[in-house]
Structures are given as structure tokens and as C-alpha cells.
Amino acid sequence: VSTQSTGKYCTVIRVLCHTQPTLFKLKEKKANIMEIQINGGEVSDKVEFARSLLEKPIAVKDLFSQNEMVDVIGVTRGHGYKGVTYRLGTKKLPRKTHKGLRKVACLGGWHPSRD
């Protein structure tokens, strides 16, 4: 895609970026991929700025200042369909129970006074 047609037909410019997990000492090995929108100025200026950053590492201190407010959107990881032992933290039943150990025998007292 040429720079001229991008500047003419597009209104929002976004850049795909990824992290380099080998540079920091965590157990993470897979790179995180994120889409970052470029704001400010004309569309052609945004395209030129994005092209100037291609194939170059970008430090966090180049993008954000100290105590700057940032909007973050995230999705929590799902855990699928779980049973009551995992989901509610109930005790497992004894070994000799009929039809499974990880069922609910009692979630709480029948009367609040006996709890």
C-alpha cells in the first residue's frame, strides 16, 4: 500500500507492535502483539511517523511520561466450565462416596442461627 493512497483514503492510522520477552527476565516466552493508534496531526503526518518507526525498537519512556494517565482495555482469561469444587471452593467428599467426589454435599447451614 502506498503512502499517498493511505493518506488519501484512511482516517485512522494504527500500528501493530510486539514485545520482546527475551529482553526481560520473566517466564514469558511468547511475544505480546498489540495494535496502537497514532493520534495528532494530519493523516499524512501520521503515516510518515509510522513509517519512521518501522523495524526500530521503541522504549516505553519514549511513548509515556512520568505519572501520565493511560486507558487500558483487557480481556480476562477464561477457565471454561468448572465444577463446584474449583469454582466455589467446597471440600471434596470422602473417597467412598457414590457418583463422584467433587460434588456438593452442603453449601451452608439451613438456618442462619446454626451457622
C-alpha positions as CSV (number, residue, x, y, z in Angstrom):
1,V,0.0,0.0,0.0
2,S,1.4,3.3,-1.0
3,T,1.8,6.2,1.4
4,Q,-0.2,8.6,-0.8
5,S,-3.3,6.3,-1.0
6,T,-3.2,5.6,2.7
7,G,-3.1,9.4,3.4
8,K,-6.0,10.0,1.0
9,Y,-8.4,7.2,1.9
10,C,-7.8,6.5,5.6
11,T,-8.9,8.5,8.6
12,V,-7.4,6.4,11.5
13,I,-3.8,5.1,11.4
14,R,-2.9,2.1,13.7
15,V,0.4,0.3,14.0
16,L,1.0,-3.3,15.0
17,C,3.6,-3.7,17.7
18,H,5.1,-6.6,19.6
19,T,7.1,-7.1,22.8
20,Q,10.5,-8.7,23.1
21,P,10.2,-11.1,26.0
22,T,13.8,-12.2,25.7
23,L,15.0,-8.7,26.9
24,F,13.4,-9.0,30.4
25,K,13.8,-11.8,32.9
26,L,10.3,-13.3,33.2
27,K,9.0,-16.8,32.4
28,E,7.1,-15.4,29.4
29,K,8.4,-16.6,26.1
30,K,5.6,-15.6,23.7
31,A,5.6,-12.0,22.4
32,N,2.5,-9.9,23.1
33,I,1.1,-8.3,20.0
34,M,-0.9,-5.0,20.3
35,E,-2.4,-2.5,18.0
36,I,-1.6,1.1,18.8
37,Q,-3.5,4.1,17.3
38,I,-1.4,7.1,16.2
39,N,-3.1,10.4,17.1
40,G,-2.4,14.1,16.4
41,G,-1.8,16.0,13.2
42,E,-2.8,15.3,9.6
43,V,-3.2,11.7,8.3
44,S,-0.2,12.1,6.1
45,D,1.9,13.1,9.1
46,K,0.7,10.1,11.0
47,V,1.7,7.8,8.1
48,E,5.1,9.3,7.9
49,F,5.6,8.9,11.7
50,A,4.5,5.3,11.5
51,R,6.9,4.6,8.6
52,S,9.8,6.2,10.5
53,L,9.2,3.7,13.4
54,L,9.2,0.6,11.2
55,E,11.7,-2.1,12.3
56,K,13.0,0.0,15.2
57,P,12.7,-0.7,18.9
58,I,10.6,1.7,20.9
59,A,11.2,2.2,24.6
60,V,8.4,2.9,27.0
61,K,10.0,6.1,28.1
62,D,9.8,7.4,24.6
63,L,6.0,7.0,24.5
64,F,4.9,7.9,28.0
65,S,5.9,10.5,30.6
66,Q,6.0,10.1,34.4
67,N,2.6,9.9,36.0
68,E,0.7,10.0,32.7
69,M,-2.8,8.6,32.7
70,V,-3.3,5.7,30.3
71,D,-6.6,4.0,29.2
72,V,-6.2,0.2,29.2
73,I,-8.6,-2.4,27.7
74,G,-8.2,-6.0,28.6
75,V,-9.9,-9.4,28.5
76,T,-9.6,-11.8,31.3
77,R,-8.6,-15.4,30.7
78,G,-11.4,-17.8,30.7
79,H,-11.3,-21.0,32.7
80,G,-14.0,-23.0,30.9
81,Y,-16.8,-24.9,32.6
82,K,-15.6,-25.7,36.1
83,G,-17.2,-27.7,38.8
84,V,-18.2,-26.6,42.3
85,T,-15.0,-27.8,44.0
86,Y,-12.9,-25.4,41.9
87,R,-15.5,-22.6,41.4
88,L,-16.9,-22.3,44.9
89,G,-14.0,-23.9,46.8
90,T,-16.1,-26.6,48.5
91,K,-14.5,-29.6,50.2
92,K,-14.1,-32.8,48.3
93,L,-16.2,-35.6,49.6
94,P,-14.8,-38.8,51.1
95,R,-13.2,-41.5,49.0
96,K,-16.2,-43.9,49.1
97,T,-19.0,-41.5,48.0
98,H,-21.4,-42.7,45.4
99,K,-21.2,-41.0,42.0
100,G,-18.2,-38.8,42.5
101,L,-16.1,-36.9,45.0
102,R,-16.2,-33.4,43.6
103,K,-19.9,-32.8,44.2
104,V,-21.6,-30.6,46.8
105,A,-22.9,-32.2,49.9
106,C,-23.8,-28.9,51.7
107,L,-23.1,-25.2,50.8
108,G,-24.1,-23.8,54.2
109,G,-26.4,-24.0,57.2
110,W,-30.1,-24.4,56.7
111,H,-30.9,-21.8,59.4
112,P,-28.8,-18.7,59.8
113,S,-28.8,-19.2,63.6
114,R,-26.9,-22.5,63.3
115,D,-24.1,-21.2,61.1
